[in-house]
Amino acid sequence: MARSPFFVGKQSGGKFIVKNEGFTTGNVFFVDSVTGTNGAGYGRQPEKPFATIAYAVAAATSPVTANNGDVVFVMPSHAEVLTAAAGIVFGVAGTNLIGLGNGSDRPTITMGTDAGVDIDIEAANVRIKGIDFYFAIADIVAAIDIDAHDFTIEDCNFYAEGAGLNALIVIQDAALGASDRITIQNCTLTDRDAANTHFVNFSGTGDGHIVRNNRLLCDCGTMAIGGAGVVTNCVCIDNVIDNAAADNDSCINFAAASTGICARNVACGGAAQANGFTATAMTIGENYYGVSAENLSAILDPPNA
């Protein structure tokens, strides 16, 4: 008789749970700020969830097991506020954080009070999906700080909670080669503060990054995607960028010796036409840049020789 993909488990003092192991063979946990409690005996079922993501994923408190395929589900309408540096620390390798809900029901993380507030990725193989982030203080230095390999963030939205509230850098890699294979996909940034510098800042020498299918409505004066670090084997494709900054090449700009592919990106902004992209040593194809204030079609950038 073939084994079923469904597995029945039970938390002490709780209900039986049927889990589809075709999704994950790891442990499954739940977080809900409305009904949750941080502590032993909680987190294993939706009726008795943890109260915060910070508690659920921290190495010091969480029952999450390293590289076990464990999943933390964040319930619809969950709301969590971070007020200081290391507000959430992902210290267990292989943690998957997945937000549930659609539209205004999506889980939210609000970052405020201290400009040093951030989320630290300190372990490898971490994934964040389906969370809305709000910036509630001016000039957050770097909202998500990555210090490990194989980090993925997808289907997440980033918003300024009001005028003058912003993150200078949304996603920051590690120095040298300490954060290879970062994947950023299907995310949205809506933050027009003129003090901002980057959506993602590749200042290190990472390998194998993927930045694709993101929608950025920003005012990133340095560059929306890119950085001074020489990255290798990077794929930057299918991003849509409206960058109000007037600086040339401020939409996508990779260091001169960076390698990989930069293709099918469409951008507009405050810079002159044909000044949206720089990717000197990368394979470049079908990137288009236009000026949003002019009635002109976007043109190839860089143009064919």
N, C-alpha and C positions, 0 to 999 in steps of 0.2 A: 504494500500500500504506500503510495507516494505521500510524502510529508506535506502538510498544508503550510502556506506562508503565514498563517495566523497563529500567534502565540498568546497564551493566557498567562498573565502574571498578577500578582497581588501585593500591594503595599500593606505593611502591618497596620491594622486598624482601619483599613480602607476597603474599597471595593475591588472586585476582580476587573482586570483590564485586558481587552483583546487587542493585540497590536499586530499590524500588518508588517511582517519582517521583510516583505518585498521592498518596503520603503527604507527601513534601516533595521539592522540586527542589534543596534545599540540600545541604550536606555533612552526613555522619553520623559521629559519633564515639562511642567507648565508654569507660566508666570502670569499673574493678574494683580494689578495694583488695587483693584476694587475689593476683591475677596481673599487675597493671598496673605500668607504668614510666612516669614522667614524662620526656618527652624527644622529640627528633626521631625519626621512624620508628615512633612508637607512636600509638595512639588511633583508627586508621582501621578496625580490625577487632576482633571480640570476642576473638580469640586473642592480640592484642597491644594491650590497652587502656592508657589512662592509669591512673595509680594514684589520683588524687584529683580531685574535682570542682573544688577550688580552682585546680588547674593547668589543667584543661580549659576553664574559662570566663573566666579572667583575660585582660584585654586585652594584658598584657605578654608572655604566654607562649603563648596559645592560637592555633591556626590558624583558629578560628571567625571567619567573615566577617560583618560588620555587615549586618543586615537582608537576609540571604540565605536565611532559612528554615532555618538550620543547627540540627541536633538533636544533643544529647548524651544518649545512653542510659546510665543508671547500672544496672549489672548486679545481679541478685538477690544478697542477702547482703553487698553492699558496706557497709563501715563506715568512717566518717570522723569524726575528733575535731577540734573547733575549740577553741583555747585563748586567743584574744586578739581584740581588736577587728578588724573587717575580715577575719575568718577566711576568708570567701569573698566575693569582689567580682565582681559581674556588671558588667563594663565594656564588653561588646560588645552593641550594640543587636540585638534580634531573636533572642537566644539562647533556645532551648527546652531545658529540662532535664527529662528524663522518667525516672522510676524504674521499673524492671521488677521483677516478683515480687509475691507475694501473702502476706498474713499475716506470719509471722515471717521470711519471705524478703525482705521489702521492704528497700530500701536505707535506711540510718540515718545521721543526722548527730547527733553528741553535742556539746553546747555546755557547756563547763566551764572551770575554773581561774580565770578572770577574769570578774567581773560585767559588764565592758564588752564581752564577746564578742558578736559579731553577724555577720549576713550583710548586706552592703550591695548595694542595687540602684542602680547608678550609671548605667545605660543604659536607654533606652526599649525597650518591646515585649518584655520578658523574661517567660518563663513557666516556672513550677516545678510539676511534677506528680508524684505518687506517691512522695513521700519521707516517712519518719518522723523527727521531730525529738525529741531527748531533752534535758531541762534537767538538768545535772549539777553545778550550783553554785547557791547562794542568790542571789536577787534580781538576775538578769540584767536590765539596764536596758531593753533593747528587742531582741528576738531577730532580727527582720527589719526593717531600716531602708530605707525606700523614698525615693529621691531622684530619681525619673524618672517619666515618664508611661507609662501603658498596661502596668502590671504585673499579671500574673495568677498566682494560686496556687490550685491545685485538688487535690482528692483527697490531701491531706497530713494527717498526724496529729501532734499535739504532746502530749508527755507529760512529767511530772515523773519523773525517774529514781528519786527516793526522797523521803522526808519532809524538808521544809525546802529542797528544791531546786526552783527555780521561775524563771519569767520574769515580771517585773512587768508588762511589756507584750510581747505576742507580735508584733504587727505595728504598726509606726509609720509614719505618712505624713510627708511633708515639710512644712515651713513654707510659708505662703502658698499659691500655686497651682502648686507645683513637682512635684506628683505626681497629675495628673488620671487618671481612669478606672482606678482600682484595682479588680480583680475578685478576690473571695475566695469560693470556692464548694466545697461538698462536703468541708469540712475538719472535723476533730475536735480539741477541746482537752480534755485530762484533767489538771487541775492545780488542786487544792483549797487551795493555800497562801493563807492569809488576808492576806498582804502584797501580793498581786497587785492591779493596778488595772484593766487592760484586756486583752481579747483583741485588739481592733483599736482604736487611738486615732487618731481623725480630729481632729488638732489644727490642721491647715492648712485652706485654703479650696479644696479640690479640687472638681472637677466630674465627674459621671458615674460615681461609684463604684457597684459592685454587690456586695452581701453576701447570699449566698443558700445555703440548704440546708446550713448548718453546724450541728454538734452540739457544744455547749459545756457541759462539766461543770466548773464553776469556782467561784472565790470572789473575784470582781472587785469590790473595794469602791467603785470610782468608777463604772464601767459596763463591761459586757462588750463592747458594740458602741456606738460613738459617740465624742463628744469635744466640746471647746469650740470647735473651728473651725466656721465656717459653710460647710457643703458644699451644693452645688446639684445638682439632678437625680440624686439618689441613690436607688437601689433597694435596699431591705432587706426581703427576703421569705423565708418558709419556713425560718426558723432555729428550732432547738430549744435552749433554754437552761435549765440548772439551776444557778442562781447562789446559793451559800450565803450571800452577803453580806446583811446585814440592812438595808442602806441602800435607801431608797425609790428607785424608778426606776433601778435599777442594772443592769437587763438590757439594755435598749436606750434610749439617751438622746442625742438630737441637739440641737445648739444651736438656740435659739429661732427663728432666721431660716433654718434649713436647709430646703431644698425637695426634693421627690421623693415617693416612695411607701414606706410602712412597712406591710406587710400580711402576714397569715397566719403570724405568728410566735407560737410557744407557749413560755411560760416559767413557771418556778416558782422558789422560793427562800426566803430568810430574811426578806424584806420583807413588809409587810402585804399582804393581798390587794388587788388593784386598784392596785398600785404597782410595776409592772414596766417601764412604757414611758413615754417622753416624746418626742414628735415634733411639736411645736406647729404648725409651718407646713407640715408634710408631709401628703399624702393618707394617711389612716389607715383600715385596714379589717381586721376579723377577727383582731385580736391578742388572745390569751388569756393571763391570768396566774393562777396558783394558788399556794397555800402547800403545800409538800411535806410539812410536818409535820401537816397537818390533813386530815381526811376531807371535803374540800370540792371541788366541781367548779371548774375554772378558769372565770373570768368575763371578759367583754369588758373590755379596758383600752386606752385610756380608755373608760368606759361611754358609751352613747348619752345625749344630753341628755334 
